[in-house]
């Protein structure tokens, strides 16, 4: 199981291809999203992927695993706050117990003792909290340097960037910032194989990642749908053809089964990784389990 992400990685999508599909009314910001996707991809190919491959080549697997465990342990702290805001006391309690055990007996989180002890992980983000408060459906949005997100998840991620939960542990100094960089590189390294598979499978890589991301979020948020129109403003009239033809309206989301049928397993694994981690503080763009469906809502 691969856990992931910390501030600027993971979401960086890998290989953009020409936009072949017609405008999608369920993706009202597609023009912006494709441009940002292309920028993220260029940065990823030029900087992150080479660095991640070098990191893999020179760093022993046990060390890489320890780094991922350390930052995954910090995600339990983020998750504790999110579950507490959702008034899910049981999951919040489990989060803080996991954090305490791994921090104390796991050498500061380098060893995942809690998982070995079969203490369940209930990773949650502010985006999940907002969904539990009623903002279940949200438009797709590509976050700069992070990648696939939604308006709702981006709001939550930005809050964590401004006020990171790990601020008392990773101080805003040379050592703390260096640790975050190492964590980001480790998160990107964990996605190398998945990103290669997703790249090979897609004709329009942007649409492929978008659809897989939204299918993934459908599975991780109870009652959510792949695309929705419950953001702060109604954009339906601007993006839906007058004749009512074409794709589903934003206020008529795809049924869950249909959404699942349109998903792409390889991409879901990749973006799931992304989601389960770096959306948290953007530093957390989620790579909870590289396999889709193993993360609880």
SVG drawing of the C-alpha trace seen along z (x, -y; Angstrom):
<svg xmlns="http://www.w3.org/2000/svg" viewBox="-34 -33 56 39">
<polyline fill="none" stroke="black" stroke-width="0.4" points="0.0,0.0 1.4,-3.3 0.5,-6.4 1.3,-9.8 1.6,-13.3 2.8,-16.6 2.7,-20.0 3.5,-20.3 3.5,-17.0 1.4,-14.3 -1.3,-16.1 1.1,-17.1 -0.4,-15.3 1.8,-13.7 1.5,-14.1 -1.0,-16.4 -2.5,-15.6 -4.5,-17.7 -8.1,-18.4 -10.2,-16.2 -13.5,-16.1 -16.3,-18.6 -16.9,-21.0 -18.3,-19.2 -21.0,-21.1 -20.0,-19.3 -16.6,-20.9 -17.4,-24.6 -13.9,-25.7 -12.4,-23.4 -10.5,-26.2 -8.7,-27.2 -8.3,-23.6 -6.7,-22.4 -4.2,-25.3 -3.3,-24.6 -3.1,-20.9 -0.6,-21.6 1.5,-23.8 1.4,-21.2 2.4,-18.5 5.3,-20.5 6.6,-21.2 6.2,-17.5 8.0,-16.3 10.8,-18.8 11.4,-18.8 9.4,-16.4 9.6,-13.2 13.4,-13.4 14.0,-14.2 11.7,-11.5 13.5,-8.9 16.8,-10.1 15.5,-9.8 14.3,-6.2 17.7,-5.3 19.8,-6.5 17.5,-5.9 17.0,-2.4 13.4,-1.2 13.2,-1.1 14.2,-4.7 11.6,-5.7 9.0,-3.8 10.0,-5.5 9.7,-8.9 6.2,-8.1 5.2,-6.7 6.3,-9.9 4.2,-12.2 1.3,-9.7 1.4,-9.9 1.0,-13.7 -2.0,-13.1 -3.7,-11.4 -3.4,-14.7 -5.1,-16.5 -7.7,-13.8 -8.3,-14.2 -9.3,-17.8 -11.5,-17.1 -13.3,-14.2 -13.8,-16.3 -15.4,-19.1 -17.7,-16.4 -18.6,-15.4 -17.4,-11.9 -15.9,-11.4 -15.2,-7.7 -13.0,-8.3 -11.4,-11.4 -10.5,-9.3 -9.0,-6.6 -7.0,-9.2 -5.4,-10.7 -4.7,-7.2 -2.9,-6.3 -0.9,-9.5 0.0,-9.0 1.1,-5.4 3.1,-6.0 4.7,-9.1 5.6,-7.4 6.4,-3.8 7.1,-4.3 10.1,-6.5 8.3,-9.7 6.1,-8.1 8.9,-6.4 7.3,-3.0 3.6,-2.4 2.9,-0.5 -0.8,-1.4 -1.5,0.3 0.5,3.4 -1.8,3.4 -4.8,3.3 -6.0,-0.1 -8.0,-1.4 -7.1,-4.5 -9.9,-6.9 -8.2,-9.6 -10.4,-12.7 -9.9,-16.1 -11.7,-19.5 -13.2,-18.7 -14.9,-15.7 -16.0,-17.8 -17.6,-20.4 -19.3,-17.5 -20.7,-16.2 -22.1,-19.7 -24.0,-19.6 -21.6,-20.7 -21.6,-17.3 -21.4,-18.2 -18.7,-20.5 -17.2,-21.4 -13.9,-20.0 -10.9,-22.3 -7.2,-21.9 -5.2,-23.3 -1.9,-24.9 1.0,-22.6 -1.3,-20.1 -3.5,-18.8 -7.0,-17.3 -9.4,-18.8 -12.8,-20.4 -13.8,-23.9 -14.8,-22.4 -11.6,-20.5 -9.5,-23.4 -11.1,-25.7 -10.3,-23.1 -6.7,-22.6 -6.1,-26.3 -7.1,-26.6 -4.6,-24.0 -1.9,-25.7 -2.6,-29.0 -2.8,-27.3 -1.0,-23.9 -1.8,-21.4 1.8,-20.3 3.1,-23.8 4.1,-22.9 6.0,-19.8 7.5,-21.1 8.4,-24.7 8.6,-27.2 12.4,-27.2 15.1,-25.6 14.8,-22.2 11.0,-22.1 10.8,-23.3 13.5,-20.8 11.5,-18.0 8.5,-19.1 10.4,-19.0 11.7,-15.5 8.2,-14.4 6.9,-15.9 9.6,-14.0 8.7,-10.8 5.1,-11.2 5.9,-11.8 8.2,-8.8 5.4,-6.6 3.3,-7.5 5.9,-6.9 4.6,-3.5 0.9,-4.5 1.5,-7.6 3.2,-5.6 0.2,-3.3 -2.3,-6.1 -0.3,-7.9 -0.2,-4.9 -3.9,-4.2 -5.3,-7.7 -5.9,-9.4 -7.1,-12.7 -5.1,-12.5 -6.8,-15.6 -10.3,-14.1 -9.1,-10.7 -7.7,-12.1 -10.7,-14.3 -13.3,-11.5 -11.2,-9.2 -10.8,-11.8 -14.5,-12.6 -15.3,-8.9 -12.8,-8.5 -14.4,-11.3 -17.8,-9.8 -16.6,-6.7 -15.0,-8.6 -17.9,-11.0 -21.1,-9.4 -24.0,-10.5 -21.9,-12.5 -22.1,-12.3 -19.3,-12.6 -20.1,-16.1 -22.4,-18.6 -23.8,-22.1 -23.8,-23.0 -20.9,-25.5 -21.5,-29.1 -23.0,-30.1 -25.2,-28.6 -23.4,-28.2 -25.9,-25.9 -27.5,-28.5 -24.1,-29.5 -22.8,-26.0 -25.9,-24.0 -27.0,-24.2 -30.4,-25.9 -31.8,-22.8 -31.0,-20.8 -29.0,-18.3 -25.6,-16.9 -24.3,-15.9 -26.2,-15.8 -27.1,-19.1 -25.2,-20.0 -28.4,-19.7 -29.1,-16.2 -25.9,-14.3 -25.0,-10.9 -26.4,-7.9 -23.7,-6.3 -23.7,-3.1 -23.2,-5.0 -20.4,-7.0 -18.6,-3.9 -19.0,-2.4 -17.2,-5.5 -14.3,-5.3 -10.8,-4.2 -9.1,-1.9 -5.5,-2.9 -6.3,-6.6 -8.5,-6.2 -5.5,-4.7 -3.3,-7.5 -5.7,-10.4 -6.9,-8.5 -3.4,-8.7 -3.5,-12.3 -6.7,-12.9 -6.0,-11.0 -3.1,-13.1 -2.2,-16.5 -5.6,-18.0 -5.2,-18.1 -2.9,-21.0 -2.2,-20.8 0.5,-19.4 -1.9,-16.6 -3.1,-15.4 -4.0,-12.1 -2.5,-8.9 -4.0,-7.0 -4.2,-3.7 -2.9,-3.5 -5.8,-1.1 -9.2,-2.8 -11.9,-1.7 -9.7,-0.9 -10.2,-4.4 -13.3,-4.7 -15.7,-7.7"/>
</svg>
